[in-house]
Amino acid sequence: MQNYNWNYPTTMWVGENRIKDLGSACNKLNINKPLLVTDNGLAKSKIIEEAVTLLIKENLAVEVFSNVVGNPTGSNVEEGVEFYKKNKCDGVIAFGGGSGLDVGKAIAFMSGQTLSIWEFEDIGDNWSKANSDAIAPIVAVPTTAGTGSETGRASVILNEKTGEKKIIFHPKFLPSIVILDPVLTLDLPPKITAATGMDALAHCLEAYCAPGFHPMADGIALEGMKLINKWLLKAVKNGKDIEARMNMLTAASMGSTAFQKGLGAIHSLSHPVNALNNVHHGLSNAIFMPYVLSFNKKEIEQRIIKLCEYLDLKDNSFDGFLNWVLDLRKELNIPHKLSEVIEEKDFDIEKLSKMALADPSTGGNPKKLSVDDMRIMYQHSMLGKLF
């Protein structure tokens, strides 16, 4: 497999075993004492052990912070910032899936701020309150092909006090160097490969369907979906298929690049159940996808028909695409109903509907939404009933 160096949307070192260039990435950014941020599970893995060994050989005094949960919290970030300062680190390596990447980016950002992290929620020009010069340099190393956080300018962090997921934004959240190495994803189990792959699809799909004029985002989203159509099932069925893994890593990065155009109700509905019910984000996106698609049909039908043509689907119609999504989920063993992962007694539909409406992703939905719309989509998702 040939290696590549890309410079869009940031510097990206792409190819097999590019993890060996991790020390070079730190040196390029003048990082001498990196804080490697990852999640609890990955911290004990051979991948992290080898990465730390590589950095030590490069005479880099690496520290590891791994108190990061699946739906990362403000407390994770606060503890990480304290650890960063205590150990006098001068840069961050955000390493892992979406949680490790989001927390790593947030630690680098908050290490130089005096305001609360919640002051930088992605509303209006909140980001301009930050001391941009004090943000630590970031190297991002994804080990899953889903969130695309390595090419994102935000982190999704749970506010434990309110139970809400918040999008924290600043242009410098975008890592300065990204390493895309498919070798790091080879041992991902099929279930996680499937859920993260559907997360990448949701990013591309919602970005493509979001209203507004952004042909660059549309083009990236289209090609991302084409890669997912070709490679996701291959990656799930044969996790050692390095070509499939490389293409899925690329598609995930493309999804995050594209969704600067906007997201929509798939994410609006997902974020509250991730926060309150601790459902995996990619899994919830996959479950909600057909219900949101059918709900938005009138507004997106013509765009979906064009998408069908680009994907070379047999049925170039809205229903043809919807059936493709349903068939893909079935092959990936994704549940059809939300009630298969959340018990009705634990499902506070009124609270969830209000949270979904307030979610920042709601504004990008092709159809203007109300709290009743959110309630109806939740109901349909629980029952398994398409619109």
C-alpha positions, 0 to 999 in steps of 0.5 A: 500500500502506497503512503500519501501526504494530504493537506486538506482539511489539515496535514494528513499522513496516510498509509500503512504503518504511518504510526511510526511517524508519530514522533516526527509529527510531534517534532514538527509541531515542537512538542517535547512532552506530549500528553497522549489522551485515549480511553480506558479500554485502549490504554491497556492495548498493545497499540498504545504500548507500541506508540509510547515506545515509539515516542520514548525512542524519539526522546519525547517525555510522553505522559498518558491520560486515559480517564475517558468514558464512551460518552465523554464528560466535562469532568474527563476534560477538567481532570485531563487539563489538570493532569496536563498542567501538573506534568508540564506537557506542551502538546496533545496526541489525541489517540483512539475513537471519538471519545479519546479524540474529542477529549484530547482536543478539548484538553489541548483547547482548555489548557490555555483558557480561563473561562468554563468549557461551556462558555465555548458551546457552538452558539453564535460567536462564543468561540471568539471568547477563547485565547487562541494563542494559548491552545496547545498543538494537537496530533490526532490518531484515529483508531476507529472509522466513524466520528471523523473527529480528527478532521473536526473543529469541535468536540462533543462533551457531556455536561453532567449537571444538565445531562446534555451533550454540548458541541464545543467549537473553535477553529483551532480544535482542528488538529495540526497533523492527522495520522491515518493508519489502517493497521490501527483498526485491524482488530476492531470487532465487527460490531464496533466496525459496523456502528462506527461505519454507520456513524460515518455514513450519517455524517456524509448523508446529513451533510449532503441533505442539509440545506444551503449552498456548499458544493465542496461539502456536497462533493466530499459527502457524496464520495464518502458515501460511495466509499462506505457503500463499497467498503463497509461490509468488507471491513465488517466481514473481514477485519484484516482487509487493510484496503477496506480499513483504509477506505473506511478511515478516509470516509470517516475523515471525509464525513467530518470535513463535509458536515461543516455544512450542517447535520440534522435530526439523526444527530438531534435524536441521537445526542440525548439518548447517548447522554441519558441512556448511554447508547453508542453514538454510531449505533443510535445514528444507524437506528434513527437513519431510516426514520429521519429519512422518511420523515424528511422525504418531501424536502430531500427526495430529488437529492436522494435520487441523485445520490442513488445515481452516484452510488449506482444503486439498482433502484434510483428512487427515494424508496430505493435508497431507503431500502438500501439503508434498511438492507445495509443495517440488516446485514450489519446486524443493526437493530431496527427499533430503538426499543431493542436497545432502550427499555420503554421504562427508561425512555423519557420521551418528553425530556428527550424530545425537548433536548433533541429540539434544542440540539445544535444539529437541529438547525441543519435538518432539511425540514423545520422541526418542532418538539412534536416532530421530535416526539413523533420520530422517537415514537416511530423509532421505538415502534419500528414504524417508518413514515 
